[in-house]
Each structure stands twice: as C-alpha cells, then as structure tokens.
Amino acid sequence: MTIQEAVSILMLSPFYFKMSPADRKILVQEYCEFFNKIAMQQNESDSNKD
C-alpha cells in the first residue's frame, strides 16, 4: 500500500482531521506497515494452498 492510498482511506474518518500532522504521519506509516504485513501473510497462505 502506498502512502497516498493509506491517506485516502484514513481521510474517511473524522478522527483523522482531529490529529496533529505529526500524529497523522505516524498513523499513516503504521497503517501501511500493518497492511503490508497482513498482505504478505495472505500471499504466503495462498501459495501454501497449492
């Protein structure tokens, strides 16, 4: 997931705009890391089914 994709998703929450820019940056980074970790686990799981 790219930073732009994460921001567009997170902007759907009204809480995103109540955060400071520094907190938003941390949130976006953590969101991307978590999403990519889950995506990799899913890919590994899918490849083990073959």
Contact map, one row per residue, 1 for C-alpha under 8 A:
11101100000000000000000000000001001100000000000000
11111100000000000000000000000001000000000000000000
11111110000000000000000000011001000000000000000000
01111111000000000000000000000000000000000000000000
11111111100000000000000000000000000000000000000000
11111111110000000000000000010011000000000000000000
00111111111000000000000000010000000000000000000000
00011111111100000000000000000000000000000000000000
00001111111110000000000000000000000000000000000000
00000111111110010000000000010000000000000000000000
00000011111111011000000000000000000000000000000000
00000001111111010000000000000000000000000000000000
00000000111111111000000000000000000000000000000000
00000000001111111100000000000000000000000000000000
00000000000011111110000000000000000000000000000000
00000000011111111110000100000000000000000000000000
00000000001011111111000000000000000000000000000000
00000000000001111111000000000000000000000000000000
00000000000000111111101100000000000000000000000000
00000000000000001111111100000000000000000000000000
00000000000000000011111110000000000000000000000000
00000000000000000001111111000000000000000000000000
00000000000000000011111111100000000000000000000000
00000000000000010011111111110000000000000000000000
00000000000000000000111111111000000000000000000000
00000000000000000000011111111100000000000000000000
00000000000000000000001111111110000000000000000000
00100110010000000000000111111111000000000000000000
00100000000000000000000011111111100000000000000000
00000000000000000000000001111111110000000000000000
00000100000000000000000000111111111000000000000000
11100100000000000000000000011111111100000000000000
00000000000000000000000000001111111110000000000000
00000000000000000000000000000111111111000000000000
10000000000000000000000000000011111111100000000000
10000000000000000000000000000001111111110000000000
00000000000000000000000000000000111111111000000000
00000000000000000000000000000000011111111100000000
00000000000000000000000000000000001111111110000000
00000000000000000000000000000000000111111111000000
00000000000000000000000000000000000011111111100000
00000000000000000000000000000000000001111111110000
00000000000000000000000000000000000000111111111000
00000000000000000000000000000000000000011111111100
00000000000000000000000000000000000000001111111110
00000000000000000000000000000000000000000111111111
00000000000000000000000000000000000000000011111111
00000000000000000000000000000000000000000001111111
00000000000000000000000000000000000000000000111111
00000000000000000000000000000000000000000000011111
